[in-house]
Amino acid sequence: MVALERQKYIINYLKEHQVASTKRLGELMNVSLSTVRRDLRDLENQGLLMKTHGGVKRADSTSSILYHDTKWTSKPDTALEEKDAIARKASEFINSNDIIFIGAGMTCNLLCKYITESHKSNITVVTTNITAVMELASNPQVSVLLLGGNIHTETNHIETIGEYTSDALAKLYFDKVFFTVDGVDLHYGYSIINRAQLPLYGYLFQNTRQAFLLANTGKFDRRTFTYLCNLDEVDTVIVNSDVPQAYLEYYQEKGIEVYMV
């Protein structure tokens, strides 16, 4: 096969299978791994696919879920860069062999992108975030457990949550939990819009070694529908560098670890 024929074959294969490993493509086309990588690099430069850990996926498959031009919303996420920086920093705390829980929301979606692109191995992810599952599915080094529940479609994610969701967690313990909230207020604490999440997070906070709150600047000085917990009940936060100074002082006073990006 010449390069154009190989690249056409790769695109057609991805249309049917969504993802492919570099090794498998080399076997199918009977060419070397270096030749496959060269073809994949050319196709990626054209925006026709995206590289993953050990392979590639269709550019128009799961990755489109992460950004604002999706079928769930017609409004761009103006805080996307802030959330991406937080997600990138959060990924640094995930190690090979970790057992983690990842919540719902754009920042958690982006965190899954960085996990997928990493070279860390044997990671177990438990989640209610269907969007996250779709992003993580292309990395064979990540084992994913999706908790059941009623389907909730939001502007940037699809989540399964219900009265029995937390029951499915019985006897599970996590190294780390990564989650977002809808509001952060010095007096009201952390708040969320979907009160069906309360039992889930109540269990998680009691059964994890370390909880990480991922909160971009727009979440601060904001109070939403349902109180989740006090600000001093989460031991680690990852925020943007321009959060209000009063919150940084509060976190320092309470001995909470703060990472700014």
C-alpha positions as CSV (number, residue, x, y, z in Angstrom):
1,M,0.0,0.0,0.0
2,V,1.1,3.5,-0.7
3,A,0.6,6.2,2.0
4,L,-2.7,7.5,0.6
5,E,-4.2,4.0,0.5
6,R,-3.0,3.3,4.1
7,Q,-4.4,6.5,5.4
8,K,-7.8,5.8,3.7
9,Y,-7.8,2.3,5.2
10,I,-7.1,3.8,8.7
11,I,-10.0,6.3,8.4
12,N,-12.4,3.6,7.2
13,Y,-11.3,1.3,10.0
14,L,-11.9,4.0,12.6
15,K,-15.4,4.8,11.1
16,E,-16.3,1.2,12.0
17,H,-14.4,0.6,15.2
18,Q,-13.9,4.1,16.7
19,V,-10.5,3.3,18.2
20,A,-7.5,1.3,17.1
21,S,-4.0,0.4,18.5
22,T,-0.9,1.2,16.5
23,K,0.1,-2.4,16.7
24,R,-3.2,-3.6,15.3
25,L,-3.1,-1.2,12.4
26,G,0.4,-2.4,11.5
27,E,-0.7,-6.0,11.5
28,L,-3.8,-5.3,9.4
29,M,-1.8,-3.4,6.7
30,N,1.4,-5.5,7.1
31,V,3.7,-2.5,7.6
32,S,6.1,-1.4,10.3
33,L,5.1,0.5,13.4
34,S,7.2,3.5,12.3
35,T,5.2,3.6,9.0
36,V,1.9,3.5,11.0
37,R,3.0,6.2,13.3
38,R,4.0,8.4,10.3
39,D,0.5,7.9,8.7
40,L,-1.2,8.6,12.0
41,R,0.8,11.8,12.5
42,D,-0.2,13.0,9.0
43,L,-3.9,12.2,9.7
44,E,-3.8,13.9,13.1
45,N,-2.3,17.1,11.5
46,Q,-5.3,17.0,9.2
47,G,-7.7,16.8,12.2
48,L,-9.0,13.4,11.1
49,L,-8.1,11.5,14.2
50,M,-6.7,11.9,17.7
51,K,-3.9,10.0,19.3
52,T,-4.5,8.1,22.5
53,H,-2.3,5.9,24.8
54,G,-1.0,3.3,22.4
55,G,-3.2,4.1,19.4
56,V,-5.8,6.5,18.0
57,K,-9.5,7.3,17.9
58,R,-11.9,9.1,15.6
59,A,-11.6,12.9,15.9
60,D,-15.4,13.2,15.8
61,S,-16.2,10.6,18.4
62,T,-15.8,11.0,22.2
63,S,-13.5,14.0,22.0
64,S,-16.3,16.3,20.8
65,I,-18.1,15.7,24.1
66,L,-15.4,17.6,25.9
67,Y,-15.9,21.0,24.2
68,H,-18.6,23.6,23.8
69,D,-19.7,22.8,20.3
70,T,-21.8,19.7,21.3
71,K,-25.4,18.7,20.9
72,W,-25.9,19.4,24.7
73,T,-25.3,23.1,24.4
74,S,-25.1,25.9,21.9
75,K,-23.3,28.2,24.3
76,P,-19.5,28.2,24.4
77,D,-17.9,27.5,27.8
78,T,-16.1,30.8,28.5
79,A,-14.2,29.2,31.4
80,L,-12.9,26.3,29.3
81,E,-9.2,27.4,29.6
82,E,-9.5,27.8,33.3
83,K,-11.1,24.4,33.7
84,D,-8.5,22.8,31.4
85,A,-5.6,24.1,33.5
86,I,-7.2,22.7,36.7
87,A,-7.8,19.3,35.1
88,R,-4.2,19.2,33.9
89,K,-3.0,19.9,37.4
90,A,-5.3,17.4,38.9
91,S,-4.0,14.7,36.6
92,E,-0.6,15.0,38.2
93,F,-2.0,13.6,41.4
94,I,-3.1,10.3,39.8
95,N,-0.6,7.5,39.9
96,S,-0.4,4.0,38.4
97,N,-2.4,1.5,40.4
98,D,-4.7,4.2,41.9
99,I,-8.4,3.5,42.5
100,I,-10.2,6.8,42.0
101,F,-13.7,8.3,41.7
102,I,-14.3,11.0,39.2
103,G,-17.5,13.1,39.3
104,A,-19.4,14.9,36.6
105,G,-18.9,18.2,34.9
106,M,-16.6,19.8,32.3
107,T,-13.5,19.9,34.5
108,C,-13.9,16.2,35.3
109,N,-14.4,15.4,31.5
110,L,-11.1,17.2,30.8
111,L,-9.4,15.3,33.6
112,C,-10.4,12.1,31.9
113,K,-8.8,13.4,28.7
114,Y,-5.5,13.8,30.5
115,I,-5.8,10.3,32.1
116,T,-6.4,8.8,28.6
117,E,-3.3,10.6,27.2
118,S,-1.0,9.6,30.1
119,H,1.3,6.6,30.3
120,K,0.2,5.6,33.8
121,S,-1.0,2.0,34.1
122,N,-3.6,-0.1,36.0
123,I,-5.8,2.8,37.0
124,T,-9.3,2.0,38.2
125,V,-12.0,4.7,37.7
126,V,-15.4,4.6,39.3
127,T,-17.9,7.2,38.1
128,T,-21.4,8.3,37.4
129,N,-20.2,10.3,34.4
130,I,-21.1,8.6,31.1
131,T,-19.2,11.3,29.2
132,A,-16.1,10.3,31.2
133,V,-16.5,6.6,30.4
134,M,-16.6,7.4,26.7
135,E,-13.4,9.4,27.0
136,L,-11.6,6.7,29.1
137,A,-12.7,3.8,27.0
138,S,-9.8,4.1,24.5
139,N,-7.1,3.6,27.1
140,P,-6.6,-0.1,27.9
141,Q,-4.7,0.8,31.0
142,V,-7.8,2.2,32.6
143,S,-10.5,0.0,34.1
144,V,-13.9,1.8,34.3
145,L,-16.9,1.1,36.5
146,L,-20.0,3.1,35.7
147,L,-22.5,3.3,38.6
148,G,-26.2,2.9,37.7
149,G,-29.0,5.3,38.2
150,N,-31.4,7.6,36.3
151,I,-30.0,9.4,33.3
152,H,-29.4,13.2,33.8
153,T,-28.3,15.2,30.7
154,E,-26.6,18.5,31.5
155,T,-25.0,21.1,29.3
156,N,-21.6,19.3,29.2
157,H,-22.0,15.8,30.5
158,I,-24.4,12.9,31.0
159,E,-24.6,11.4,34.5
160,T,-26.3,8.4,36.0
161,I,-27.6,9.2,39.5
162,G,-30.4,8.0,41.7
163,E,-31.5,6.7,45.1
164,Y,-29.6,3.5,44.7
165,T,-26.4,4.8,43.2
166,S,-24.6,5.1,46.5
167,D,-25.7,1.6,47.4
168,A,-23.5,0.3,44.6
169,L,-20.5,1.7,46.3
170,A,-20.9,-0.4,49.4
171,K,-17.5,-1.9,50.5
172,L,-15.6,0.2,48.0
173,Y,-12.7,2.4,49.2
174,F,-10.9,5.0,47.1
175,D,-7.4,6.4,47.0
176,K,-8.7,9.7,45.6
177,V,-11.9,11.4,44.7
178,F,-12.1,14.2,42.1
179,F,-15.2,16.3,42.0
180,T,-16.7,19.7,41.1
181,V,-19.4,21.8,42.7
182,D,-21.7,24.5,41.4
183,G,-21.1,27.1,44.1
184,V,-18.4,28.1,46.6
185,D,-19.4,30.6,49.4
186,L,-17.5,31.5,52.5
187,H,-20.7,31.4,54.6
188,Y,-22.8,28.8,52.9
189,G,-20.0,26.4,52.0
190,Y,-20.0,24.2,48.9
191,S,-23.3,23.8,47.0
192,I,-24.7,21.8,44.1
193,I,-27.7,22.1,41.9
194,N,-28.6,18.4,41.7
195,R,-29.6,17.3,45.2
196,A,-29.8,13.6,44.1
197,Q,-25.9,13.7,44.4
198,L,-26.0,14.2,48.1
199,P,-26.0,10.6,49.2
200,L,-23.3,9.8,46.7
201,Y,-20.9,12.4,47.9
202,G,-21.8,11.7,51.5
203,Y,-20.5,8.2,51.0
204,L,-17.4,9.3,49.0
205,F,-16.2,11.8,51.6
206,Q,-16.3,9.0,54.3
207,N,-14.5,6.4,52.1
208,T,-11.6,8.0,50.4
209,R,-8.0,8.7,51.4
210,Q,-8.0,12.2,49.8
211,A,-10.7,14.3,48.2
212,F,-9.8,16.9,45.5
213,L,-12.2,19.7,44.7
214,L,-11.7,21.2,41.3
215,A,-13.2,24.7,41.2
216,N,-12.6,27.4,38.6
217,T,-12.9,31.1,39.5
218,G,-16.5,31.4,38.3
219,K,-17.7,29.1,41.1
220,F,-16.6,31.4,43.9
221,D,-18.9,33.8,45.7
222,R,-21.8,31.8,44.4
223,R,-24.6,29.9,46.2
224,T,-26.7,27.3,44.5
225,F,-29.7,25.1,45.3
226,T,-28.4,22.4,47.7
227,Y,-25.8,22.7,50.5
228,L,-23.2,20.0,50.2
229,C,-20.6,20.6,53.0
230,N,-18.5,23.2,54.7
231,L,-15.4,24.5,53.0
232,D,-13.2,22.9,55.6
233,E,-14.6,19.4,55.0
234,V,-12.5,18.9,51.8
235,D,-8.8,18.6,52.4
236,T,-7.4,19.6,48.9
237,V,-8.6,22.1,46.4
238,I,-7.3,23.0,42.9
239,V,-8.2,26.5,41.7
240,N,-7.2,29.2,39.4
241,S,-4.8,31.8,40.5
242,D,-7.3,34.7,40.5
243,V,-9.8,33.3,43.1
244,P,-10.8,35.9,45.7
245,Q,-8.1,36.4,48.3
246,A,-10.6,35.8,51.2
247,Y,-10.9,32.2,50.2
248,L,-7.2,31.6,50.0
249,E,-6.8,33.1,53.5
250,Y,-9.6,30.8,54.8
251,Y,-8.0,27.7,53.3
252,Q,-4.7,28.6,54.8
253,E,-6.3,29.2,58.2
254,K,-8.0,25.8,58.1
255,G,-4.9,24.0,56.9
256,I,-6.4,23.0,53.6
257,E,-4.0,22.2,50.7
258,V,-4.4,24.7,47.9
259,Y,-2.9,24.3,44.4
260,M,-3.3,27.3,42.1
261,V,-2.9,27.2,38.3
